[in-house]
């Protein structure tokens, strides 16, 4: 049995209307197919919610003509949960089950604003339990979602596909695609216009989980912690969609998960980090994916280049060089407004446009970009004591009298202060620039 045949029978499987041999064939296929299992879970969730919500409608007198229309409409809605299902058997199976018909009636009536009987209080009811909403995440082996690093609407959207240790990434406003192999710690960027493939070996980092595994680990640590609490945020409208929110809290970390009330499936996750807020939305779990989309082989006909990037070996000297590049090369002699990761992500498209206008060869641009990225890693994996302070907004490169950045290195009793001419001085706590008092 293939996926199309299986999904054609899923509605009958849910309604217990299949022959024994059909049930056996469906269950055999489901054991080896994560995509169809996800389809079944989605259908079961909707089916159970419909039945639960409509128990009080059993036996109500509903006009036959209206009933038929409602059932046809609801059958179509259920059918959409399996985009590849093209069989009319699906419709006939739904029509055979009286409970499903009543459930269909209730949903359509509510959607039309006819909140009769006990449905008048539906909006105030609980959506689902914490354990139910995290189960699709914990069971998933693939995922697809949009990532926003920073303030929504002001930073480019990153689209990620995750399969095992590999990620496929594209970014709004930027051409090309990146394939990341976290097991090999290797990045492949593909530029279709220039037919160029660049391998970047990521040095200095320990083995890292993909976002899906990272999310699973966070949920496990939260749930196993004595201080774990789940706060229900209720129904909220986000991006024109009504979602139901849960906030999982712990003294050290918190995660907000929003689910679609109709399916109880997670569709949006928000997490506050030390330097940046990360939003993942339009989430889908256990999505069937083509392994070739994650291939680390350069396409035929592409020019291949290789680079190395030591992500954890970034020093103060690298950071200063990154500041120089930003001011001298990319920002007309003025230091940037910010050096946080959120700001860098927000400015990515504009920085790319500036780089494209530079009168440099591709190799020179690549070398410049590697130096810039290495400087960023000083902030991303900051190892100093406490917080760093940046005050370089609007300061011109070469201004020896204005401090633009200061921090206290690990184990040091004094601060390192970087000035507008990129010189560095050791400064005691009581001699720090005034902006430090407001941090």
N, C-alpha and C positions, 0 to 999 in steps of 0.2 A: 504494500500500500504506500502511495506517495502522499505528499503533503496536501495536494489538491483534493484527493479522494478522502483523506482523513477529515479535512475541514468541512467537506460536504456533509459528513455524517455527525459532526460534533453536536449540532442542535438536537438530533435524535438521541445521541448519547446522553446529553444533559437531561432530556425528557424521559429517558428510559424507554424508548420506543424502537430500539434496534433489535434485530435478530441476534441470537447468541454468537453466531459466527462473525457477525459484523462487530459486536462488542469486543470479541477476542482480537480481531484484526486492528481495531482502533487502539486498544490498550497496548498491543505489541508495538504499534507505531509510536505511540506517545512515550513509551519508555526510552526511545532513542532519539526523540526530536524535541528539543527545547522550545522551538518556535511554536509548534502545535500545542505544547503544554501551556505556554503563555496564552495562546488563543483560547484554550479551554478554560483557564483560570479566569480570564476576563469575562467569558460568557457565563460561567458559573456564578461569579460575583454579581453580575447584573440580574441573572435569573433568580438568585436567592433574595436579593433586595426587592425585586418586584413582588415575589410571593409574600414576603414578610410585610411589605407595605400595604398589600391588598387583601389581607385575610378578611377584613370586615366587609369587603364588597361581595363576598360569595353569596349568591342567592339574590342579589339586588336585581331589580327589574330594569334592564337596560335595553333600549330599543334595538331591535335586530339590525336595522340598517346602520345605526351609529356604531354598533358593536363590530359589524363587519369592516367598516372603515377604519376603526381604531386598530383592529387586529392587523389589517393590511399595513397600516402605518408602522405599527410596532414591529411587525415581522421585518419590515425594511430596516428599521433601526438596529435590530438584532443582527440582521444580515451584514450590516456594515462592519461588525466586529471581525468578520473574516472577509477581507477584500477579494480573495481569490475564489470565494464560494459562488459558483454560478448555477447551481442546481435548483430547480423548482421544488425538489424534495424538501428543502429547508422550509419553504412556505407551508407545505402540506403538513409537516411534522408539528409546526407551531399551532396550526389550526385544529389539530386533533386534541390538544390538551386544554381542558376547561380552566384550570388554574392559571396557565400562561395567558389565556384570553382575558381573564379578569385582571391579571397583573398589567397586561397591555392597556386595558381600558383605563386603569387608574393613572398610569403615567401620562397618557394623552390628555386626560381630564385635568390633571394638575398643570400640565404644560399650557393648557388653554386658559388657566386661571380659575377653573371651576373647582375650588378646594372644598369639596363637600365631605360630609361625615367626619371621620376623625382626622382627615388630612389637613384640617384647618391649622393644626399645630405642627405640621411637618417641618417647617423651617427651623424650629427650635430643637428638633431632635438631634441626638448624637449621630455623627456620621459613621464612625467605625472605631475599632479599638487599635491601640498602638501596635500590638502584636500583628494585627492583620495588615497594617500599612507597610511595615518593614519587611514582611515575609517576601514580597516580590523582589526586594533589593537583595536580601540575604540568599535567595535561591537563584539569582541571575548569574549567567555566565557571559552575557554580552549586555551592552548598554549603548544608548545613543541619546545625546542631549546637547543643549546649547549652554555655553559658559559665559558669564559676565563677571569680569574681575574688576570690582569697583562699583561706581554708581550707575545704576541701570539707566539706559538712554544716553549716557555720555561716554561710554566706552564701547569699542567694537565687540561684536558677538563672535565667540569662538565656537565652532561646531566640532564636537568630538564623537568619534565612534570607538568603542572599546571592545576588544576581543582578546581575552587572555592577557598576556604581557604586552600586547601591542595596542597602539592608539593611532587613529587616523584623524588628522586635524586640519581644518581650514579656518580662515579668519575673514570676517566681514571687511571689505575694502581692500583686501590684499589677494593677489592672484597666487595660484599654486597650492600645493598640498604638502603636508609633512607627515611622515610615518615615523613613529617613535617606538623603538623596541626597548622596553625597560629592563628586560632580562639581560640583553647584551649592552645596555646603556649606549645605544647608538641612535642617531637621528638621520633620516633621509628627507631632504627637501627637494621637491620637483617643481621646476619652472617650465610649464608647457610651451610658453611663448618662445623662450630661448632654447628650449630642448636641453635643459641643463639639470643634472642631478648632483647634489652635494651631500656627501656623507660627513657627519660630524660625530666624532667619538667623544662622549661625555666622560671626562676623567675626574677622579677625586670624589665621586659620590658612592655611597653604599647602595645596595639593591633597593629600589623604590617600588612601592605598589602602584598600580594604576588607580584612577580615581574611584572606580567601582570597589576595588579591594580596600582602598583607604576608607571609603564610606562604611563598608561592612565592619572594618576594624573599629571605627569611631562608635558605631551603634553597639557593638559588643562591649566595648569599654564602658560606655554609658550605662548599659543595662546591668553590667556586673559591678557597678560602683554603688557603695552604700548611700551616696548622696544623690542618686539618680531620681529625677522627678519629671513627669510629663505634664505639661500645661496645655489644655485645649484652648485654641485661639478662636474657635468657632468659624462660621462662614465669612469669607471675605471675597470681595471682587478684585481680581488681579488680571490685568490685560484683557478686560472685558469678559473674564470667565469667573464663575462662582466656584471657589475652592474652599476646602475645610482644612484648617491649620492645626498642627501640633508642634509644641516647642519642647524638645528634650533638653533638660538642663542639668548641669553639674557645676560645681564651683570653678572648674578649670576650663570647661568647654560647653557650648550649647549649639544645637542644630534645630532649625525649623523645617519641618516637612509639610508640604501642602499636597492634598490628595483631591482627586476628582470625586465628589460625593456620589456620583452615579456608579462608579466602578470600584471605589476605595483604592485605586492605584495611585502611587506617588507620581506627581508631574512637576514638582518644583521643590528645590532644597536650597536653603540659605544658611551660610555659615560665616561667622565673623572670625577672621584670623588676626594675628598680631599686627600685620601691616595692611591687610586688605580684606574687604568683604567679597565673598565668592557666592554667586547665584547660579544655580543650575536649573534650567527650565526646559519645558517640552521634553520631559524625560520619558524614555521607553526602555523597558528591561526585557531581557531574554529575546532580543530581536534576531531573527535569522540574518546572518551576514555571510558574505562571500570572502573566503580567506585571501583571494587574490588582491582584494582591496588593501590588504595589509602587507603586501609583499615588500621585502627590503631589496629587491632586485631592481636596478635602474632599467627603465624601458629601453627597448632597442632604438638606437639612433641618438640617444642622449649623450652629451658630453659629461663625463664623470670627474668630479673633484673630491678631495678629502681634506678634512680639517680636524683639529683637536681643540677641545675646550675644557680647561680645568676649572670646574665650577666651584670647588671648595678651596682652591688654592689662591683665591683672590685676596690681594693685600691692600693696604692703604695706598701704596704707590699705584696699583691698578685703578683704584677708585679715583685718585687724582687725575690720572690720565683720561678716565672716562669723563670727568668734569671738564677737562680741557677740550676734549672732542665735542662735547655738547655746546660749549660756549663758542669756541673758535670756528668749528666746522659747520655746526648745525643751527646755531642760534645768533648769528651776526654779532659775535663778540660779547654776548650777554649770557649769564648763567641762567639755567631753566627755572621755571616757577617752583618746581618741586623735584625731588629725586626718589620719591617713594615708588614702589612697584606699581601701585594703582595708577599713578600719574604716567608712568612709562607705558603701561598698557593702553591708557586713554590716548596717548600721543603717538601710538605706533604707526598709524596710517600717515599722519603728517610727517613723521620722521622718515618714513620710507619715501615720500614724495621729495623731501629735501635731498635724500641720498641719491635718488634717481637723477637729480639735476646737477650733481657734482661732476666736475670734469675729471673723472677718474676711470681707470679701467675696471672691469669686473673684479679682477684679482685685488686691486687696491681697495675697492669698496668692501670686499670680503674681509681683508685684513683689518680695515678700520672697524667694521662691524664686530669682529671678534674681540678687539680691544675694548670697544664700547660695552659689549655684553659682559666681559670679564669684570669691568668696573661695576656693573650693576649687581654682580654676585656678592660684592662686598656688603651691599645693603640687604640683599635677599637672604644671605646666610650670616647676618651680623653676629659677631662673636664678642663684642665689647660688653662692658658693664652698663646696666641700665639702658637708657634710650639715647639715640643719636639726635642731634638738632641740626636742621638745615635752615639757613637764613640767607640764601643766595639769590632770591627772586629779585630781578632787576639790577643786580650788581654786575658791573662790567669786568671782564677779564683784565687783570693787571692792577686792580685796586688793592694795594698792599695794606690799606688801613681798615678794611672791612672784613670781619670774620664771616665766612659763609657756611662753615660746617664745624661741629665739634662733638667729640665723644670721649669716653674714658675706656682705653684699651683694657682687656682682661688682666687683672693683677696689678694694675697701675694705680698710683695714688693721685696722679695728675691727669688732666685732660689734654688731648691733642686738638689743637685748633687750626683749621685750614683757612687761609685768607684768600682774597680775590686774586692775588698774584700766584696762588697755589703754593705758597710757602707754608710751612708747618711749625707751630710753636707748642711747647709744653706750658700749660697754664694751670694754676691752682684753682680750686673750686671757687674761692672768694673773688677771683679775678676774671671769671667768665663773662662774656658779653651779656648785656641786659636781657635780650630775648629769652635766655635760659630761665629767668624768673617766671616767665609766663607759660612755660611748658608744663 
